[in-house]
Each structure stands twice: as structure tokens, then as C-alpha cells.
Amino acid sequence: MCLAIPAQVVELRPDDNALVDLAGVKKEISLALLEGVAVGDYVIVHVGYALNKLDPDEAARTLRLFAEMGELTPDGDGFTVH
């Protein structure tokens, strides 16, 4: 099963790419499917592509659910990925 996860955009890069952060894990992804993404936005990431933007409150709720499932652990500054 594949999973799409919320991640925060920390840097915009050339060619419709961005660097995102999830619990300190940084990954370059494609923004080719979206318009108007800015640093600080949360996006849903699946197989290296941002699928849509996500409200920060919804991102926080989703990350808390992952934490409840034991996939992420709150660490004071965000979450730790397991």
C-alpha cells in the first residue's frame, strides 16, 4: 500500500521542484502538478509529487493521526519518523 503524507515546503527549486521537510527528513519533490506553492505551505506528497496543498491545521491533525498509529512521534519541534 502506498501512502501520501503531508510535508512542509522549505525551499523552492528550479524546474518545478521543491525541498520538503517531514520531521527533519528532507526530500526533493516535484511541484509540476500544482501552482502557487510557497515556502511554508504544506503539501500532500505521494511518490515524489506534491498532489495538493493542505491547510496547516489539517496537516497538523493528519500528522497527529500518524503519531497515534505509531508512525510518527511528537518531539517538541514537530515529529520523528519511524
Secondary structure, 3 states (H helix, E strand, C coil): CCCCEEEEEEEEECCCEEEEEECCEEEEEECCCCCCCCCCCEEEEECCEEEEEECHHHHHHHHHHHHHCCCEEECCCCEEEC
